[in-house]
Amino acid sequence: MKNKKNNSPFKAMVIVTLVVILGLVALAVMNNNDSNSSHDLSFEKQPPVEGQPLIGDVNAPVTVVEFGDFKCPACKVWGETIFPQLIADYVEPGKVKFAYINVLFHGEESKTGSLAAEHVFKQSPEDYWAFHKEIFNHQPPTQNHDDLWLTKDKVIEVASNYPKIDINQLKESLEKETEIAEVEKDMVLVKEYKVQLTPSIMVNGTMLEDPFDYEKIKSLIEKELQGK
């Protein structure tokens, strides 16, 4: 009887220890599952793209939207790596239309780039995407991206390579900020869709956690194409 009595606290301690260990294991599994789960954001509706720069069939069943900033180095990389794949795989076959919405996370320079792009889009829409790409091409190396470079002189220099763009009209537009309403419309969308980084990529109503995860972009597009 004496030995059994002495062993009871020991057994109780063992049981408590096992329960604690099992609890910690369960918590670790839950945390691991949570870290592996998707943090994509879903919205009831996709951003309206009427009046936005658009590439692809306007009747395409899936819309991909980029919230981008002309001064953002990551946007430049996305445009050089993911964008061409998206165009080849889905836009050119008529499955996806792609739209661009301006973000002004880098202040006045972002604003200058956006105002210029909006003017080019209105004056010479056929030159918009080439002008868009060329602005990104003029970004300095990543380590110097905070340097002042996206100026009125720079966008005018870029625009001068396109004969259909009236440079005098562009200069006047930049001085008077004639396209500020279009830029402000984009900023309303940035706030509405809780954009916190650039680029932010949306497939219909879903904002991707990782804009560089092309496999996820493809899976979302395929899901939408299948009507699921």
N, C-alpha and C positions, 0 to 999 in steps of 0.2 A: 504494500500500500504506500509506503514511504517513497519508493522509487517512482511509482506512477505519479504521485503528487508532485515530485520534483520535476518530472518531464513535462507536465502540463503547460507551464509557462513557456518552455522551449518550443513545444509544438505550436502554441498560439503565435509565438514570434515568427516561426517559419511560415505559417499560414498568412500572417499579415504581410510578411516580406514578399511572398509569392503574389499576393493581391496587388501590392504596390508595383511590382515588376510588370505584371500583366497590364496594369493600368497605364504605365509608362510606355509599354510597347504599343498598346492600342492608340495612345495619344500620338506617338511617333508616326504610326501608320496613317492616322487621320490627317496629320500635318503634311505628310508626304503626298497623300492623295490630293490635298488642297493645293499644294505647290505645283502639282502636275496638271491641275484642272485649268480650263480655259478662263481667261479673264477678259475675253472679248466682250464689248458692250453691245447690247441689242436695243434698237429703237423701234418704235411703232411704225415710223415712216422714214424713208431715205431723204437726204437733202434734195430740195428742188434744184434741177439743173437747167431749167429754162433760162436762157439768157447768159448761161455760163459758157466759157470755152469748152467745146465738145469735140471729141474725135470718135469716129465710128458711126454705125447705123443708128439714127435717132430712134428707130423702132426695135433696137436690140432688146431682148428680154431681161438682161442684167445690166445694172449700172454700177460702175466702180468710180468712186470719187476720191481724189487726193486733196487733202487740206495741206497746202504747201507754202513755203516762204522762200522767196528768191534769194535770200541771204543765208539760207540754212544749208550747211555742208551735207547733212544727211539726205536732204531732198535731192541734192545733186547726185549723190551716190545711188539713191533709189531710181532716179531718172536714167542713170547709165546702166543699171544692172537689172532691176525688176521690170521697169516700164517696157523695154524692148521685147521681153518675153511675153508680157501681157498682150502687147499689140499683135505679135505674131500668132499667139495661141488662141486668142479670143476676140480681139477687136477686128482684125482683118477678116476672119471668117463670119463676122456679123453677129456674134453671140453676145458681145459686150460693147457698151458705149462708155467712154471715159471722160470725166469732167474734172476740171481744176478749180479749186476755191482758194482765194488768197488768204494768207495768215500774216499778221504783222508783229510777230514776236521779236523782231530785231529793230523795232522803232522806225525812225525816219527813212532809213535806207530801204527797209521792206516796203514802206509806203510808196517811196519813189518808184521802185520796181513794179509794184502793183498798179499804180496809176498809169505808168507807161504801157504796161501790158494791156490794161483795159482799153486804153486809147487805140493801140494797135489792133486789138480785137474788133473794135468798132469801125475803124477806118479801113483796115485791110485784113479781114478775117482769115484770108487764105495764107497770110504771112505769120499769123499768130504763133503757131506751134514751132516754127523755125526760130522766130524771135525769142520765144519762151526758152527754147533749148540753148540759144546762143547767150542769153543772160547768164544761165547757169555755167556755161563754158567759160565765162569771164571771171568766175569766182577765183580768188587767190587760193593758194594751198591751205589746207585745213587749219594749220597752226596760225595762219594769219587772217582767218575769216572775220575776226573782229575789227580788222583795219577798215578805214573808210574807203570804200570802193564803188558801192552801188549808188552813184550820183546821177544827177540830171545829165551831165556831160557824158557819162558812160552809156546810159541808155540811148542817148542821141547818137553816139558813136556806133553802137550796135545797130540801131534802126537805119542808119545811113547805108547799110549794106543791102537794103531792100528797096528797089526803085519805086514800088507802089506806095510806100509810106511817105507821106508829105511831112518832111522834117520841120518845116515852119509851123504846121498845125500841131505837131507833137510838142514843140517847144512851148507854144501858147497854152496847150492843154496842161502841161506840167506846171506852168507858172500860175494858171488860174485854177488848177486842180479840178478840171471839168468832170473828171470821172470819179470824184470822191464818193458820190452816191452809190456807185457800183461796189467800191471798196468797202464802204460802210455796210452794205447789204451782206457782203461776205463775213464781216466781223460779227454780225448778228447770228449768222449760221455757226461761226466758230464757238460762240457762247452757247447757243442752243444745243449743239452736239458735243459740248464739254471737251473740246479739243485742248489737249494739254501739251502735245508735242508735235513736231513736224519731222517727217511727213506723218499724217494720220490717214489711214486708208480705210474706206468703207466699201463693203460689197452689199448693195441694196441697203438694208437697215442694220448691218452689223459692222461695228468698228473693231478692227483687228488690234489685239494687244501688241503684236510684233509685225510692223509693216513690211519687214524683210522676209517674212516666212511665206515664200511663194507657194509652197505646197498647201499651206492653209488657205491662201487666196484662191488657189485652184479648187480646193475642196468646197469652199463656200460657193464659188461660181457654179460648180457642177451640181451642188445641192439645189441651187436656185433654178438651174436649167431643167432639172428633173421634177421641179414643182413640189419639192418636199417641204 
